[in-house]
Amino acid sequence: MKFDFSTSSLRHGLFHQEPDGISCFLPGSALTVRFQGREITAEIEDVNGEGKSWLNVYIDDLPVRVMRIDPDNRLYQLADDLEDAPHTLTLQKRTEAAFGSIKFTDLTTENGAFLSPPAPLPHRLLIIGDSITCGFGNEAQIPCDCDASRENIALAYSSLTGQLLKAETLIVGASGTGCYQNFGGGKEGRMSDYFMKIICPDLDQEAMDPFHPEFVVVNLGTNDWSAPIEPADYLEQYRKLTGFIRNRYPSVPLFCAIGPMTLCPAPHLKALVKSLNEEGDDNIHFVEFPLIKRPEDGMGGCGHPSVKKHRQMAEHLAATIRQVCSLPPPSPVTART
């Protein structure tokens, strides 16, 4: 009998039910299962067939493997020498949608048994952003080292903030995207439209799991300022996006963030937040991530933040959310790798 993902796994992020399994495309999408046994095997398909999707594999919350999904292979032995005891397995999509989608078609544990899945985390966080939010190049070894293998969502500020807040985190991110315009000035596929016209209808109509965030973060503007722009155009589209979010989630605290690669949009975004506050929305907040300092902060690929900088950003953002939302102080968190 094939594994029943709908009842026997805890899913983090946006998943679709397929005739032969479940699929995902957003970075940070993950599934967690519990099992009793010494070994576990997964059947996973590279939907796009390009071999650019990567997974983080955790057993009992410890990182055990970084795995490329091979278009020519579907069977992966994840562990075969465990203690015959209850274990937890998490498979997390490291890479963003541009690098491909993946489909989980089966899980097996020979001479073992699957147990009830774990309970979800107590909070829910939605983060909307660009390559920074995806962790693009955060594990780069040299400045131009930016292929899929160097993108690790687990060490991006988005995932780390979720860990610090003990929040199930939905990450809607794509490299090169902006609010009004994308990197270089193009407007097709900009993140504001992608979220409003693609992701939200998907969440409402096709997603396996409902997602109702307690906190929403938007970090858009870095790519908007990569080409000539009238700030008024950025603010008009940003206001449209925040209005959509507020209509969809009327009482959720909304955090409008910018940085750390450029702060050119900061004064304009800060002024917009102030205007929205004055118009009666006192639950929208401005967050500024300090610029990357080199060499102190290190360097990710193509000028992006390093793992060290992402950790600083996560601590900054989590502290801000915790203060605004009167959450208790954090317990120590060990970042997944």
Residue frames relative to the residue before (quaternion, step in Angstrom):
aa qw qx qy qz dx dy dz
M 1.0000 0.0000 0.0000 0.0000 0.00 0.00 0.00
K 0.4311 -0.7118 0.4917 0.2563 3.57 -0.86 0.97
F 0.6088 -0.5716 0.4184 0.3571 3.53 -1.21 0.61
D 0.3061 -0.7458 0.5674 0.1675 3.58 -0.98 0.90
F 0.2467 -0.8105 0.5159 0.1264 3.58 -0.08 1.29
S 0.6381 0.5717 -0.3448 0.3835 3.59 0.98 -0.76
T 0.7898 0.3064 -0.1581 0.5073 3.61 1.01 -0.75
S 0.7646 0.4097 -0.1920 0.4591 3.59 1.11 -0.60
S 0.7135 0.3686 -0.2663 0.5330 3.59 1.24 0.19
L 0.3248 -0.6690 0.6249 0.2376 3.51 -1.34 0.46
R 0.1699 -0.8073 0.5621 0.0593 3.57 -0.67 1.13
H 0.1791 -0.7660 0.6130 0.0735 3.54 -0.98 0.95
G 0.7779 0.2862 -0.2106 0.5183 3.61 -0.55 1.07
L 0.6890 -0.4775 0.3831 0.3879 3.53 -1.29 -0.53
F 0.0464 0.7971 -0.5959 0.0859 3.56 -0.58 1.23
H 0.2402 -0.7381 0.6118 0.1524 3.52 -1.29 0.53
Q 0.4073 -0.6704 0.5602 0.2661 3.55 -1.09 0.73
E 0.1051 -0.7828 0.6125 0.0316 3.56 -0.87 1.01
P 0.6613 -0.5111 0.3506 0.4225 3.64 -1.16 0.39
D 0.8004 0.2441 -0.1145 0.5353 3.59 1.09 -0.71
G 0.8223 -0.0139 -0.0043 0.5689 3.62 1.11 0.49
I 0.4809 -0.6147 0.5075 0.3652 3.55 -1.12 -0.76
S 0.1838 -0.7981 0.5685 0.0775 3.58 -1.08 0.72
C 0.0519 -0.7785 0.6248 0.0296 3.55 -1.30 0.43
F 0.1584 -0.7969 0.5757 0.0918 3.55 -1.25 0.45
L 0.6306 0.5537 -0.3538 0.4131 3.62 1.04 -0.57
P 0.5447 -0.6107 0.4485 0.3594 3.62 -1.08 0.61
G 0.7730 0.3320 -0.2573 0.4754 3.55 -1.05 0.77
S 0.4361 0.6683 -0.4814 0.3625 3.58 1.23 -0.06
A 0.0707 0.8166 -0.5623 0.1093 3.57 -0.80 0.99
L 0.1428 -0.7516 0.6302 0.1326 3.51 -1.28 0.39
T 0.1563 -0.7770 0.6070 0.0589 3.52 -1.14 0.78
V 0.0171 -0.7792 0.6264 -0.0133 3.56 -1.01 0.91
R 0.2663 -0.7198 0.6136 0.1858 3.52 -1.32 0.40
F 0.0415 0.8026 -0.5922 0.0585 3.57 -1.02 0.81
Q 0.3152 -0.6895 0.6169 0.2114 3.51 -1.34 0.43
G 0.5423 0.6221 -0.4329 0.3625 3.57 -0.65 1.04
R 0.5741 -0.6191 0.4398 0.3062 3.50 -1.39 0.09
E 0.8111 0.1527 -0.0629 0.5612 3.59 1.15 -0.45
I 0.0485 -0.7845 0.6173 0.0326 3.55 -1.27 0.41
T 0.1272 -0.7860 0.6049 0.0104 3.53 -1.04 0.95
A 0.1548 -0.7887 0.5904 0.0736 3.57 -1.07 0.78
E 0.2294 -0.7070 0.6467 0.1712 3.51 -1.27 0.60
I 0.0515 0.8061 -0.5781 0.1158 3.55 -0.58 1.23
E 0.1894 -0.7980 0.5673 0.0748 3.55 -0.94 0.93
D 0.3419 -0.6804 0.6099 0.2196 3.54 -1.11 0.80
V 0.3241 -0.8003 0.4695 0.1844 3.58 -0.13 1.31
N 0.7298 0.4382 -0.2435 0.4649 3.60 0.92 -0.86
G 0.3654 -0.7721 0.4563 0.2494 3.56 1.23 -0.38
E 0.5490 0.6348 -0.3899 0.3788 3.60 1.18 0.46
G 0.4191 -0.7511 0.4360 0.2646 3.59 1.23 -0.12
K 0.5293 0.6491 -0.4001 0.3719 3.60 1.14 0.55
S 0.5633 0.5816 -0.4004 0.4291 3.59 1.24 0.03
W 0.0999 -0.7943 0.5991 0.0139 3.54 -0.98 0.95
L 0.2095 -0.7699 0.5937 0.1039 3.54 -1.20 0.66
N 0.2835 -0.6627 0.6551 0.2265 3.49 -1.36 0.45
V 0.1571 -0.7816 0.5999 0.0673 3.57 -0.91 0.95
Y 0.0344 -0.7891 0.6128 -0.0238 3.57 -0.82 1.08
I 0.0555 -0.7526 0.6546 0.0446 3.53 -1.08 0.79
D 0.8250 -0.0300 -0.0620 0.5609 3.53 -0.73 1.18
D 0.6779 -0.5404 0.2488 0.4318 3.55 1.05 1.02
L 0.5955 0.5334 -0.3782 0.4668 3.59 1.23 0.29
P 0.4460 -0.6861 0.4937 0.2943 3.62 -0.88 0.84
V 0.0760 -0.8275 0.5562 0.0107 3.57 -0.72 1.05
R 0.8242 0.0274 0.0312 0.5647 3.58 1.13 -0.46
V 0.1610 -0.7029 0.6796 0.1346 3.53 -1.30 0.63
M 0.0570 -0.8639 0.4950 -0.0734 3.53 -0.46 1.22
R 0.2803 -0.7265 0.6045 0.1680 3.56 -0.89 0.97
I 0.3539 -0.7181 0.5549 0.2261 3.56 -0.97 0.85
D 0.2632 -0.8058 0.5227 0.0903 3.53 -0.39 1.35
P 0.4552 -0.7009 0.4679 0.2873 3.63 -0.71 0.97
D 0.7166 0.4422 -0.2444 0.4809 3.58 1.17 -0.56
N 0.7321 0.3412 -0.2228 0.5459 3.58 1.25 0.14
R 0.1300 -0.8046 0.5743 0.0771 3.57 -1.04 0.75
L 0.6993 0.4607 -0.2600 0.4808 3.59 1.20 -0.37
Y 0.0012 -0.8115 0.5810 -0.0623 3.58 -0.72 1.12
Q 0.2689 -0.7345 0.6062 0.1443 3.54 -0.77 1.13
L 0.2026 -0.8318 0.5105 0.0805 3.57 -0.37 1.24
A 0.7749 -0.1008 0.0711 0.6200 3.59 1.17 -0.59
D 0.0159 -0.8249 0.5651 -0.0022 3.58 -1.04 0.72
D 0.7358 0.3770 -0.2294 0.5137 3.62 1.22 0.13
L 0.2944 0.7800 -0.5013 0.2316 3.58 1.06 0.71
E 0.5724 -0.5182 0.4863 0.4091 3.52 -1.31 0.19
D 0.4644 -0.6690 0.5006 0.2935 3.58 -1.02 0.78
A 0.3993 0.6734 -0.4795 0.3965 3.53 0.30 1.39
P 0.6471 -0.4893 0.3756 0.4481 3.62 -1.20 0.06
H 0.0312 -0.7917 0.6096 -0.0255 3.54 -1.00 0.92
T 0.2725 -0.7221 0.6098 0.1800 3.52 -1.35 0.38
L 0.1100 -0.7788 0.6164 0.0378 3.56 -0.93 0.97
T 0.0179 -0.7707 0.6368 0.0132 3.57 -0.99 0.89
L 0.1144 -0.7570 0.6419 0.0426 3.54 -0.99 0.97
Q 0.0405 -0.8286 0.5565 -0.0455 3.57 -0.49 1.23
K 0.4011 -0.7012 0.5389 0.2388 3.56 -0.90 0.95
R 0.3229 -0.7834 0.5090 0.1514 3.57 -0.47 1.25
T 0.7915 0.3878 -0.1192 0.4570 3.52 0.98 -0.98
E 0.5597 -0.6360 0.4357 0.3038 3.53 -1.23 0.61
A 0.7377 -0.4603 0.2819 0.4055 3.54 -1.34 0.30
A 0.6029 0.5838 -0.3639 0.4041 3.60 1.05 -0.67
F 0.6783 0.4629 -0.2870 0.4932 3.59 1.19 -0.48
G 0.7301 -0.4413 0.2292 0.4687 3.60 1.24 0.08
S 0.3863 -0.6729 0.5830 0.2410 3.49 -1.42 0.27
I 0.1902 -0.7764 0.5894 0.1169 3.55 -1.22 0.48
K 0.1881 -0.7660 0.6062 0.1015 3.52 -1.25 0.53
F 0.2382 -0.7398 0.6153 0.1316 3.55 -0.93 0.99
T 0.1227 -0.8426 0.5231 0.0357 3.57 -0.55 1.13
D 0.8131 -0.0676 0.0304 0.5774 3.62 1.15 -0.36
L 0.0935 -0.7290 0.6711 0.0974 3.52 -1.39 0.41
T 0.0130 -0.7985 0.6018 -0.0095 3.57 -0.98 0.84
T 0.0564 -0.7587 0.6473 0.0470 3.54 -1.22 0.60
E 0.2875 -0.7980 0.5093 0.1452 3.55 -0.14 1.34
N 0.8391 0.0686 -0.1083 0.5286 3.55 -0.90 1.02
G 0.6360 0.4773 -0.3414 0.5012 3.56 1.20 0.55
A 0.2977 -0.7401 0.5712 0.1930 3.55 -1.27 -0.27
F 0.4068 -0.6886 0.5435 0.2548 3.54 -1.14 0.67
L 0.2752 -0.7645 0.5706 0.1190 3.52 -1.07 0.88
S 0.6868 -0.4418 0.3487 0.4600 3.58 -1.26 0.08
P 0.5019 -0.6669 0.4473 0.3213 3.61 -0.92 0.78
P 0.5912 -0.5777 0.4149 0.3803 3.59 -1.17 0.42
A 0.5728 -0.5690 0.4592 0.3706 3.55 -1.29 0.31
P 0.5386 -0.6117 0.4556 0.3580 3.62 -1.10 0.53
L 0.6204 -0.5301 0.4262 0.3903 3.54 -1.29 0.32
P 0.6193 -0.6237 0.3345 0.3401 3.61 -1.09 0.58
H 0.7751 0.2891 -0.1670 0.5365 3.63 1.14 -0.46
R 0.2446 -0.7621 0.5852 0.1300 3.56 -1.34 0.32
L 0.0818 -0.8095 0.5799 -0.0423 3.53 -0.76 1.20
L 0.1288 -0.7609 0.6329 0.0631 3.56 -1.01 0.92
I 0.0192 -0.7901 0.6125 -0.0152 3.58 -0.83 1.03
I 0.1229 -0.7859 0.6059 0.0135 3.55 -0.84 1.11
G 0.2901 0.7877 -0.4999 0.2132 3.59 -0.64 1.01
D 0.6034 -0.5684 0.4488 0.3336 3.50 -1.38 -0.29
S 0.8287 -0.1965 0.1408 0.5049 3.59 -1.11 -0.63
I 0.5900 0.5693 -0.3725 0.4348 3.59 1.08 -0.64
T 0.6696 0.5021 -0.2819 0.4692 3.56 0.96 -0.91
C 0.6735 0.4908 -0.2856 0.4732 3.59 1.16 -0.61
G 0.4468 -0.6828 0.4636 0.3454 3.60 1.20 -0.36
F 0.1971 0.8144 -0.5239 0.1528 3.59 1.17 0.51
G 0.8720 0.0626 -0.0668 0.4809 3.56 -0.87 1.03
N 0.4037 0.7543 -0.4670 0.2235 3.61 1.17 0.14
E 0.7201 0.3775 -0.2546 0.5235 3.60 1.19 -0.35
A 0.2768 0.7929 -0.5022 0.2063 3.59 1.19 0.44
Q 0.3352 -0.7386 0.5555 0.1830 3.52 -1.11 0.78
I 0.7560 0.1334 -0.0893 0.6346 3.57 1.26 -0.49
P 0.7006 -0.5240 0.2704 0.4018 3.64 -1.11 0.57
C 0.7630 0.3580 -0.2131 0.4942 3.63 0.97 -0.68
D 0.4520 0.7006 -0.4319 0.3441 3.58 1.30 0.25
C 0.2207 0.8285 -0.4692 0.2115 3.56 0.22 1.29
D 0.3760 0.7256 -0.5188 0.2509 3.62 1.02 0.47
A 0.7655 -0.4122 0.2385 0.4328 3.56 -1.31 0.21
S 0.6421 0.5601 -0.3362 0.4012 3.58 1.00 -0.75
R 0.6877 0.4794 -0.2740 0.4713 3.60 1.21 -0.42
E 0.5944 0.5281 -0.3730 0.4782 3.58 1.27 0.17
N 0.0411 0.8085 -0.5810 0.0844 3.56 -0.54 1.19
I 0.3026 -0.7912 0.5061 0.1623 3.56 -0.17 1.29
A 0.5836 0.6024 -0.3797 0.3903 3.61 1.09 -0.58
L 0.7545 0.3365 -0.1886 0.5310 3.59 1.15 -0.60
A 0.4476 0.6416 -0.4775 0.4000 3.57 1.21 0.52
Y 0.6349 -0.5544 0.3701 0.3907 3.58 -1.12 0.60
S 0.5907 0.5921 -0.3662 0.4080 3.59 1.10 -0.66
S 0.7106 0.4274 -0.2547 0.4976 3.59 0.79 -1.00
L 0.6589 0.5209 -0.3185 0.4394 3.57 0.94 -0.86
T 0.6122 0.5316 -0.3504 0.4689 3.59 1.05 -0.68
G 0.6380 0.5246 -0.3223 0.4625 3.57 0.99 -0.82
Q 0.6377 0.5179 -0.3264 0.4675 3.58 0.99 -0.80
L 0.6796 0.5031 -0.2952 0.4448 3.57 0.87 -0.94
L 0.7277 0.4030 -0.2269 0.5066 3.58 1.11 -0.68
K 0.3512 -0.7357 0.4879 0.3121 3.59 1.33 -0.12
A 0.4242 0.7158 -0.4273 0.3537 3.53 0.94 1.01
E 0.4382 -0.5973 0.5998 0.3024 3.51 -1.16 0.73
T 0.1205 -0.8435 0.5235 0.0044 3.57 -0.62 1.13
L 0.1641 -0.7520 0.6343 0.0718 3.54 -0.86 1.07
I 0.1097 -0.8132 0.5715 0.0093 3.57 -0.51 1.23
V 0.0626 -0.7754 0.6284 -0.0053 3.56 -0.57 1.21
G 0.2644 0.7843 -0.5060 0.2428 3.54 0.07 1.30
A 0.0490 0.7765 -0.6273 0.0323 3.54 -1.21 0.60
S 0.4881 -0.6816 0.4630 0.2877 3.56 -0.86 0.95
G 0.8140 0.3006 -0.2230 0.4443 3.52 -1.15 0.75
T 0.5992 0.6055 -0.3595 0.3810 3.58 1.23 -0.19
G 0.1521 -0.7783 0.6030 0.0865 3.52 -1.28 0.52
C 0.6219 -0.5140 0.4206 0.4149 3.52 -1.30 -0.20
Y 0.7804 0.2283 -0.1192 0.5698 3.60 0.80 -1.03
Q 0.7989 -0.0414 0.0384 0.5988 3.59 1.01 -0.77
N 0.4857 -0.6700 0.4924 0.2697 3.53 -1.24 0.59
F 0.7316 -0.3738 0.3071 0.4803 3.56 -1.32 -0.03
G 0.8000 0.2485 -0.2078 0.5050 3.56 -0.77 1.05
G 0.6281 -0.5994 0.3159 0.3826 3.60 1.23 -0.13
G 0.5174 0.6423 -0.4315 0.3655 3.62 1.18 -0.14
K 0.3008 -0.7804 0.5268 0.1518 3.56 -1.12 0.63
E 0.5340 0.6200 -0.4205 0.3918 3.60 1.18 -0.17
G 0.8334 0.1738 -0.1463 0.5038 3.56 -0.83 0.99
R 0.3136 0.7504 -0.5296 0.2412 3.60 1.14 0.40
M 0.6398 -0.6023 0.3297 0.3453 3.53 -1.09 0.80
S 0.6040 0.5642 -0.3762 0.4187 3.62 0.97 -0.69
D 0.6842 0.4544 -0.2807 0.4966 3.59 0.94 -0.85
Y 0.6255 0.5605 -0.3313 0.4298 3.57 0.98 -0.89
F 0.6832 0.4721 -0.2915 0.4747 3.57 0.90 -0.88
M 0.7285 0.4536 -0.2597 0.4427 3.57 0.77 -1.02
K 0.7989 0.3571 -0.1572 0.4578 3.59 0.87 -0.95
I 0.7543 0.3509 -0.1982 0.5183 3.60 1.15 -0.51
I 0.7491 0.4282 -0.2475 0.4406 3.57 0.57 -1.13
C 0.7109 0.4695 -0.2904 0.4357 3.60 0.71 -0.99
P 0.6408 0.4831 -0.3510 0.4824 3.66 0.90 -0.65
D 0.6144 0.5416 -0.3374 0.4641 3.56 1.10 -0.71
L 0.6500 0.5141 -0.3086 0.4668 3.59 0.92 -0.91
D 0.7106 0.4750 -0.2619 0.4482 3.57 0.96 -0.85
Q 0.8131 0.3311 -0.1261 0.4619 3.57 0.94 -0.86
E 0.8379 0.2475 -0.0823 0.4795 3.59 0.91 -0.85
A 0.5566 0.6327 -0.4003 0.3601 3.60 1.13 -0.44
M 0.5479 -0.6269 0.4484 0.3252 3.55 -1.12 0.68
D 0.8098 0.2165 -0.0648 0.5414 3.56 0.98 -0.88
P 0.4323 -0.6548 0.5399 0.3049 3.60 -1.02 0.70
F 0.0991 -0.7833 0.6106 0.0606 3.56 -1.16 0.56
H 0.0107 0.7920 -0.6067 0.0674 3.55 -0.59 1.21
P 0.2286 -0.8283 0.4943 0.1320 3.61 -0.02 1.26
E 0.3785 -0.6825 0.5785 0.2371 3.49 -1.32 0.52
F 0.7700 0.1224 -0.0589 0.6234 3.57 1.24 -0.53
V 0.1152 -0.7757 0.6176 0.0591 3.57 -1.11 0.76
V 0.0922 -0.7758 0.6236 0.0272 3.56 -0.99 0.94
V 0.0755 -0.7571 0.6471 0.0486 3.57 -1.05 0.84
N 0.0064 0.7775 -0.6283 0.0250 3.57 -0.86 1.01
L 0.3019 0.7411 -0.5294 0.2817 3.56 0.19 1.34
G 0.4985 0.6400 -0.4838 0.3284 3.55 -1.02 0.84
T 0.5505 0.6265 -0.3956 0.3846 3.57 1.13 -0.55
N 0.7336 0.3990 -0.2398 0.4951 3.58 0.83 -0.92
D 0.5422 0.6078 -0.4042 0.4162 3.59 1.15 -0.48
W 0.7444 0.3975 -0.2093 0.4939 3.57 1.00 -0.87
S 0.4565 0.6753 -0.4618 0.3497 3.61 1.18 0.38
A 0.7532 0.2148 -0.1261 0.6089 3.59 1.31 -0.26
P 0.6857 -0.4657 0.3263 0.4544 3.62 -1.16 0.33
I 0.0621 0.8042 -0.5821 0.1026 3.57 -0.91 0.95
E 0.3336 -0.6729 0.6164 0.2364 3.51 -1.22 0.59
P 0.4747 -0.6964 0.4484 0.2976 3.62 -0.57 1.06
A 0.6049 0.5732 -0.3618 0.4180 3.59 1.06 -0.69
D 0.6325 0.5255 -0.3386 0.4573 3.60 1.06 -0.68
Y 0.6275 0.5267 -0.3171 0.4778 3.55 1.03 -0.84
L 0.6952 0.4825 -0.2830 0.4515 3.58 0.82 -0.98
E 0.6252 0.5364 -0.3457 0.4493 3.59 1.02 -0.72
Q 0.6978 0.4489 -0.2785 0.4838 3.59 0.89 -0.91
Y 0.6248 0.5314 -0.3372 0.4622 3.59 1.05 -0.73
R 0.6334 0.5185 -0.3243 0.4740 3.59 1.02 -0.79
K 0.6214 0.5329 -0.3347 0.4668 3.57 1.05 -0.75
L 0.6645 0.5007 -0.3004 0.4663 3.58 0.95 -0.90
T 0.6806 0.4745 -0.3070 0.4662 3.60 0.84 -0.89
G 0.6181 0.5379 -0.3455 0.4574 3.59 1.07 -0.65
F 0.6337 0.5216 -0.3201 0.4732 3.55 1.05 -0.81
I 0.6579 0.5030 -0.3070 0.4689 3.58 0.92 -0.91
R 0.6781 0.4934 -0.3060 0.4507 3.58 0.90 -0.87
N 0.6388 0.5091 -0.3304 0.4729 3.60 1.04 -0.68
R 0.6865 0.4782 -0.2786 0.4716 3.54 1.04 -0.78
Y 0.7891 0.1291 -0.0357 0.5995 3.57 1.00 -0.89
P 0.1979 -0.8686 0.4359 0.1280 3.61 0.49 1.21
S 0.8167 0.2833 -0.1306 0.4855 3.61 0.86 -0.84
V 0.4802 0.6961 -0.4246 0.3233 3.60 1.26 0.09
P 0.4697 -0.6516 0.5072 0.3124 3.63 -0.91 0.80
L 0.1437 -0.7947 0.5889 0.0324 3.55 -0.86 1.05
F 0.1347 -0.7995 0.5849 0.0229 3.56 -0.77 1.13
C 0.1654 -0.7904 0.5874 0.0528 3.57 -0.63 1.19
A 0.0564 -0.8450 0.5302 -0.0399 3.55 -0.23 1.32
I 0.0146 -0.7695 0.6376 0.0349 3.53 -1.28 0.42
G 0.6484 0.4763 -0.4062 0.4333 3.55 -1.18 0.72
P 0.6682 0.0150 -0.6754 -0.3117 1.53 -2.52 0.07
M 0.5003 0.6863 -0.4236 0.3150 3.63 1.21 0.14
T 0.7710 -0.0388 0.0057 0.6356 3.56 1.23 -0.51
L 0.2126 -0.7625 0.5952 0.1385 3.54 -1.19 0.59
C 0.2813 0.7881 -0.5050 0.2115 3.60 1.22 0.37
P 0.7072 0.4397 -0.2990 0.4659 3.66 0.89 -0.71
A 0.4674 0.7472 -0.4182 0.2200 3.60 1.19 -0.50
P 0.7048 0.4499 -0.3228 0.4435 3.67 0.66 -0.89
H 0.6475 0.5146 -0.3211 0.4614 3.58 1.06 -0.69
L 0.6695 0.4893 -0.2960 0.4741 3.57 0.96 -0.86
K 0.6341 0.5270 -0.3285 0.4607 3.56 1.00 -0.81
A 0.6490 0.5091 -0.3129 0.4708 3.59 1.02 -0.81
L 0.6327 0.5256 -0.3360 0.4589 3.59 1.02 -0.75
V 0.6480 0.5090 -0.3236 0.4650 3.58 0.91 -0.87
K 0.6372 0.5199 -0.3289 0.4643 3.58 0.98 -0.82
S 0.6479 0.5166 -0.3189 0.4601 3.59 0.96 -0.82
L 0.6593 0.5012 -0.3088 0.4677 3.57 0.95 -0.85
N 0.6060 0.5381 -0.3454 0.4731 3.58 1.09 -0.69
E 0.6880 0.4883 -0.2772 0.4598 3.55 0.91 -0.96
E 0.6594 0.4957 -0.3026 0.4774 3.57 1.19 -0.52
G 0.7032 -0.5014 0.2489 0.4384 3.56 1.29 0.11
D 0.6125 0.5139 -0.3675 0.4750 3.60 1.25 -0.07
D 0.0289 -0.8333 0.5518 -0.0182 3.58 -0.03 1.27
N 0.6167 0.5396 -0.3472 0.4560 3.57 1.28 0.24
I 0.5670 0.5204 -0.4093 0.4900 3.56 1.14 0.70
H 0.0944 -0.8346 0.5406 -0.0476 3.57 -0.79 1.09
F 0.3677 -0.7196 0.5555 0.1959 3.55 -1.17 0.72
V 0.0457 -0.7820 0.6216 -0.0033 3.58 -0.98 0.92
E 0.0907 -0.7938 0.6008 0.0286 3.57 -0.82 1.02
F 0.2313 -0.7526 0.6033 0.1272 3.55 -0.74 1.10
P 0.4641 -0.6842 0.4750 0.3015 3.64 -0.68 0.96
L 0.5999 -0.5840 0.4174 0.3534 3.54 -1.14 0.70
I 0.5888 -0.5616 0.4499 0.3681 3.55 -1.23 0.53
K 0.1800 -0.7627 0.6137 0.0958 3.55 -0.93 0.95
R 0.0762 -0.7898 0.6078 0.0311 3.53 -0.79 1.01
P 0.5705 -0.1730 -0.8013 -0.0505 1.55 -1.99 1.50
E 0.4005 0.7674 -0.4554 0.2079 3.61 1.23 -0.19
D 0.7573 0.3954 -0.2108 0.4751 3.60 0.89 -0.93
G 0.4622 -0.6497 0.4760 0.3710 3.58 1.19 -0.27
M 0.3213 -0.7438 0.5582 0.1786 3.55 -1.32 0.02
G 0.2680 -0.7277 0.6084 0.1687 3.53 -0.95 0.90
G 0.7199 -0.4384 0.3130 0.4378 3.55 -1.29 -0.12
C 0.8591 0.0888 -0.0812 0.4975 3.56 -1.12 0.77
G 0.7255 -0.4682 0.2376 0.4450 3.57 0.97 0.86
H 0.4887 0.6771 -0.4234 0.3514 3.58 1.26 0.11
P 0.6378 -0.5407 0.3703 0.4047 3.60 -1.20 0.36
S 0.4714 -0.6570 0.5238 0.2678 3.50 -1.21 0.70
V 0.6976 -0.4159 0.3569 0.4615 3.55 -1.32 0.02
K 0.6352 0.5331 -0.3309 0.4503 3.58 0.97 -0.82
K 0.6761 0.4853 -0.2964 0.4686 3.59 0.90 -0.89
H 0.6163 0.5439 -0.3445 0.4534 3.59 1.01 -0.75
R 0.6346 0.5207 -0.3304 0.4659 3.58 1.00 -0.77
Q 0.6386 0.5147 -0.3247 0.4711 3.59 0.97 -0.82
M 0.6514 0.5198 -0.3127 0.4558 3.58 0.95 -0.89
A 0.6558 0.5198 -0.3117 0.4500 3.57 0.93 -0.89
E 0.6597 0.5025 -0.3137 0.4624 3.57 0.92 -0.86
H 0.6317 0.5300 -0.3158 0.4694 3.57 1.06 -0.84
L 0.7131 0.4612 -0.2642 0.4572 3.58 0.77 -1.05
A 0.6605 0.5044 -0.3158 0.4578 3.59 0.90 -0.88
A 0.6420 0.5161 -0.3294 0.4615 3.60 0.99 -0.77
T 0.6435 0.5170 -0.3206 0.4646 3.59 1.01 -0.79
I 0.6688 0.4875 -0.3012 0.4737 3.59 0.87 -0.92
R 0.6491 0.5276 -0.3192 0.4455 3.54 0.95 -0.89
Q 0.6684 0.4961 -0.3018 0.4648 3.58 0.96 -0.84
V 0.6782 0.4955 -0.2967 0.4543 3.59 0.85 -0.96
C 0.7792 0.3583 -0.1638 0.4875 3.55 0.94 -0.95
S 0.4085 -0.7483 0.4431 0.2771 3.60 1.33 0.20
L 0.2599 0.7635 -0.5380 0.2450 3.54 0.88 1.01
P 0.5747 -0.5894 0.4236 0.3780 3.62 -1.11 0.50
P 0.6269 -0.5328 0.3927 0.4110 3.61 -1.18 0.41
P 0.5549 -0.6514 0.4071 0.3194 3.57 -1.11 0.64
S 0.3701 -0.6438 0.6059 0.2853 3.47 -1.36 0.31
P 0.6530 -0.5246 0.3405 0.4271 3.61 -1.09 0.47
V 0.1178 -0.7780 0.6161 0.0347 3.54 -1.07 0.89
T 0.2352 -0.7435 0.6109 0.1365 3.53 -0.97 0.91
A 0.3953 -0.7413 0.4878 0.2373 3.57 -0.54 1.16
R 0.4087 -0.6720 0.5582 0.2645 3.53 -1.03 0.80
T 0.3013 -0.7582 0.5529 0.1690 3.53 -1.14 0.62
